[in-house]
Amino acid sequence: MTVSIIQSLIEFSGEFRGKGINHEKQDFIGQMSIRPVIQKNGIEIDFSAIGIEGTLYHQEKTILALGHNDKPSLWSLNSNAPYMFQLELRKDERFEGDNRRLVFGFGDPKNKDMFREEIQLDLHIDGRVGYHYYWGMPGGDFAYRSGLIMKR
């Protein structure tokens, strides 16, 4: 891509909010903050999913930066796992015109012997941000689990 992923996300710096649905078919309000960190060498993403009645369903702090191999990765610490995951860039593509879709992944989606996950970040040219989770537990199917599109 002609514009780096980090530069694209810097252009989306700000606060976002939207309504989504989780893997248990529960509605939630998603809140996301995107901001550059460490001399604009990385991006920090704070995200939370709060149920309509106020229950915190999910909370995460994620850093996006270049890894040791010069490949963009996400490092995500969240309330659904006891440790930090590194998810490497799997796709950087355009969709529905000039919108940009970034997909980061951990584990082989086809390997049912392990946990695997993908986080899809959609950057819409109208300023909206999509945040989507696909995952599969050991022995289970890999599928879309939750997501939303947020506005400033």
C-alpha positions in Angstrom: 0.0 0.0 0.0 1.2 3.5 -0.7 0.2 4.8 2.7 1.6 3.0 5.7 -0.8 1.3 8.1 0.5 3.4 10.9 0.1 6.6 8.9 -3.5 5.5 7.9 -4.4 5.0 11.6 -2.8 8.3 12.7 -5.3 9.9 10.3 -8.1 8.1 12.2 -6.9 9.4 15.6 -9.8 10.1 17.9 -12.7 8.7 19.9 -15.3 6.4 18.3 -18.5 4.9 19.5 -21.1 2.5 18.0 -23.5 -0.3 18.7 -22.5 -4.0 18.2 -23.5 -7.5 19.0 -21.2 -10.1 20.6 -20.9 -13.9 20.2 -23.7 -14.5 22.7 -26.0 -12.3 20.6 -25.9 -9.5 23.3 -26.1 -5.9 22.2 -23.3 -3.7 23.4 -22.0 -0.1 23.0 -18.4 -0.1 21.8 -16.0 2.7 22.6 -12.7 3.0 20.9 -9.8 5.4 21.2 -7.1 5.5 18.5 -3.9 7.6 19.1 -0.3 7.6 18.0 2.4 6.7 20.5 6.2 7.0 20.8 7.0 9.6 18.2 4.2 8.2 15.9 6.1 4.9 15.6 3.0 3.0 16.8 -0.7 3.3 17.4 -2.5 2.6 20.7 -6.0 1.3 20.6 -8.2 1.2 23.7 -11.5 -0.6 23.2 -14.4 -1.6 25.5 -17.7 -3.3 24.9 -20.3 -2.4 27.5 -23.7 -4.1 27.6 -26.8 -2.0 27.4 -27.4 -2.6 31.1 -23.9 -1.5 32.0 -22.0 -4.9 32.1 -18.4 -4.7 30.8 -18.2 -7.5 28.3 -14.8 -6.8 26.9 -11.9 -4.5 27.5 -8.5 -4.3 25.7 -5.4 -2.2 25.2 -3.7 -2.9 21.9 -0.5 -1.6 20.3 0.0 -1.7 16.6 3.6 -1.3 15.4 6.2 -2.8 13.2 7.6 -6.1 14.6 11.2 -7.2 14.5 10.6 -8.5 10.9 9.4 -5.1 9.8 5.9 -6.6 9.5 3.0 -4.7 11.2 1.6 -6.6 14.2 -1.0 -6.0 16.9 -0.1 -6.8 20.5 -3.4 -7.1 22.4 -3.9 -7.4 26.1 -7.6 -8.0 26.9 -10.1 -9.2 29.4 -10.7 -12.4 27.5 -7.3 -13.9 27.8 -4.7 -14.1 30.7 -1.8 -13.0 28.4 -0.9 -10.7 25.6 -1.4 -12.0 22.0 0.7 -11.0 19.0 -1.4 -10.9 15.8 0.6 -10.4 12.6 -0.8 -8.6 9.6 -2.5 -11.1 7.2 -4.4 -8.8 4.8 -4.2 -5.2 3.8 -6.8 -4.6 1.1 -9.3 -2.2 -0.3 -13.0 -2.9 -0.2 -16.2 -1.2 -1.3 -14.2 1.5 -3.2 -11.4 3.1 -1.3 -12.1 1.8 2.2 -9.1 -0.1 3.8 -9.4 -3.4 5.5 -6.6 -4.7 7.8 -6.7 -8.2 9.1 -4.4 -9.4 11.9 -4.2 -13.0 13.0 -2.9 -15.5 15.6 -2.8 -19.2 14.9 -4.0 -21.1 11.8 -7.8 -20.7 11.4 -8.0 -24.3 10.1 -6.2 -25.8 13.1 -8.9 -27.0 15.5 -6.3 -28.2 18.0 -5.5 -24.6 19.2 -7.1 -21.3 19.9 -6.9 -19.0 16.8 -8.1 -15.4 16.3 -8.4 -12.7 13.7 -9.1 -9.0 14.3 -10.4 -7.1 11.4 -10.0 -3.3 11.4 -11.9 -1.4 8.6 -11.1 2.2 7.9 -13.9 3.8 6.0 -13.2 6.9 3.9 -16.2 8.6 5.6 -14.3 8.4 8.9 -16.1 5.4 10.4 -14.1 2.5 11.9 -15.1 -1.2 11.9 -13.8 -3.6 14.5 -14.5 -7.3 14.1 -13.5 -10.5 15.8 -13.2 -14.0 14.4 -12.1 -16.8 16.6 -12.2 -20.5 17.3 -11.6 -22.4 20.6 -9.7 -25.7 20.5 -12.0 -28.3 19.1 -14.4 -25.6 17.8 -15.2 -23.8 14.6 -13.4 -20.6 13.5 -16.1 -18.1 12.8 -17.2 -14.4 13.0 -18.0 -13.7 16.7 -18.6 -10.0 17.3 -18.1 -6.6 15.8 -19.4 -3.2 15.1 -18.9 0.0 13.0 -18.2 3.2 15.0 -18.4 6.9 14.3 -16.5 9.8 15.9 
